[in-house]
Amino acid sequence: MWPSGARSPYRVRAPGPAAGSLLAVSVSSSSSQVPESPVKAVPAPPRPARIDPVPLATLLARADARLIAGSPDAAGLTVTGTTLRAQHVLPGDLFAALPGARAHGADFSDQAVAAGAVAVLTDAEGAERPALRDAGVPILVHADPRAALGEIAAWIYGEPSLRLSVLGVTGTSGKTTTSYLVDAGLQAAGLTTGLIGTVETRIAGERLVSGFTTPEAPDLQALLAVMLERGVTHVPMEVSSHALALGRVNGTRFAVGAFTNLSQDHLDFHKDMQEYFAAKSLLFDGRATTEVVVVDSAWGQALLTPQTVTVSTDPGTEAAWKATDLEATANGEQTFTLHGPDGVSARARIPLPGEFNVANAVLAAAILSTAGVSLEHIVTGLAEVQVPGRMERVYVGQAFTAVVDYAHKPAAVAQGLDALRARAEGRIITVLGCGGDRDTAKRPMMGEAAARRSDVLIVTDDNPRSEDPAAIRAAMLAGARAVGPAEGGEVIEIGDRREAIEHAVALAEPGDIVFVAGKGHESGQEAGGVVHPFSDRDELAAAIRNKLEVSV
């Protein structure tokens, strides 16, 4: 079943037989600065304006939960919302008190009840916590409240995904770009869209900051209900492995479930690649009406069923959707012939470099076609897409190319640099760091991938979080310096990210490419529990302006 022959650690059906615009952007408005703030600060998600109260007894029965002995009776109580954060509780809410890595949500039950929670959902351990024992509200106990919460939240908010076309995209790389490509195609067809992903959440054009790639289950169901209220019909949505493994998308019905690719990432959360793939595979356990899969890897092949809509950019692989006659332009755009079922084809253009983005575009086309969008509108949308922080060019009049990208895993770093090398007239100068409190095994791999493909690699800090940034850099440097001068470029260590960017710009000559990778669209740098304002796009633009002013 699995490419390595391992058994899935998740319950999944046994299978049958990467981004952004390289066009210039307005740097002055490219990213908003955020005030220095604690990492824990999470904005309250939107709630629908109208909710039909749901009897607590109905939720109790449908969720297969039980009231603990001595708990107040659920009869007559109704629920009008749910959340797992005590600070976000509104009157009438069901508070989900879940076990966490550092604390148990039940410890905050008194705060939730004081804010108006009418009942608490928890596990057996949570039910014994002092803050909950004397809460004075019904306590619903479930063996796995996290897994149950998605369905419960969906019931409370009226199962909004049943009345929306939710188009889910999972995979290691390409989720964001593919989702934006799909959104562009839907808008070209005149449809009202929502968008859920790493960069932002959008509701019919209104932009919200994203806290997670995929929101927690109560937030997601409330968000979908808000979208429905505001006239949204289609929702491209990134679906992370964390969201699938932790049940955040339980209760969500997908019109389409799509798979991009799989490479090493998140092995701080998943114990190995097989478990990582098993989590991704949960999107294909029957919760999606149509499944669309890029089949250019063993991982994609393992998801195939006779009904799968297949996608490939490999000339030797048969698939329903293909791309041929690829041509790259000097400004980073690409054109290709898009082929679909029944012999349909059209010439398409994307303002994105790299063959991996052609794969994202073909996958988006297959998703859009499944959603009923015409080929004409698909091609229009692909040509008009803009993806923040994905291979995004920063231009303020300099004679070299400057690009910001979110690449933060080995395969994405390699793909991004390979795409730039194909159009490089001079050297490639890369600025790269690795995030703290994340998969440690990928750090030397990222250093190696960047050193092998760069003329100059500047190893710097990303988001150190709670870790020692020097230790993170040391792991990257071990991989980078293992390449050797015969196969790789010069390797420099500059911990301060601003100084690293300034040094890269100082080195750049006409025809060179400065590639600042790892943070992309992000507007802050997280270290020691605090998020400091920091935008790669703004810092890169400022460094270039300073260089231009000095040279005048």
ABEGO torsion letter per residue (X at the ends): XBAAGBBBABBBBBBBXXXEBABBBBAAAABBBBBBBBAABBBBBBBBABBBBBBAAAAAAAAGBBBBBGBBBABGBBBAEBBABAAABBBGBBBBBBBBAABBAAAAAAAAAAAGBABBBBBAAAAABAAAAAAGBBBBBBABAAAAAAAAAAAAAGGAAAABBBBBBBEABGAAAAAAAAAAAAAAAGBBBBBBBAABBBBGGBBBBBABABBBAAAAAAAAAAAAAAGBABBBBBBBAAAAAAGAABGBBBABBBBABBBBBGAAABABAAAAAAAAAAAAAGABABBBBBAABAAAAAABBAABBBBBABAABBBABBBBGBBBBAAGBBBBBBBBBGGBBBBBBBABBEAAAAAAAAAAAAAAAAAGBBAAAAAAAAAABBBBGBGBBBBAGBABBBBBBABABAAAAAAAAAAAAAABABBBBBBBBBBBGBBAAAAAAAAAAAAAABABBBBBBBBAEABBAAAAAAAAAAAAAAAEAAABBBBBBBABAAAAAAAAAAABBBGBBBBBBGAEABABBBBGGBBBBBBAAAAAAAAAAAAAAAAX
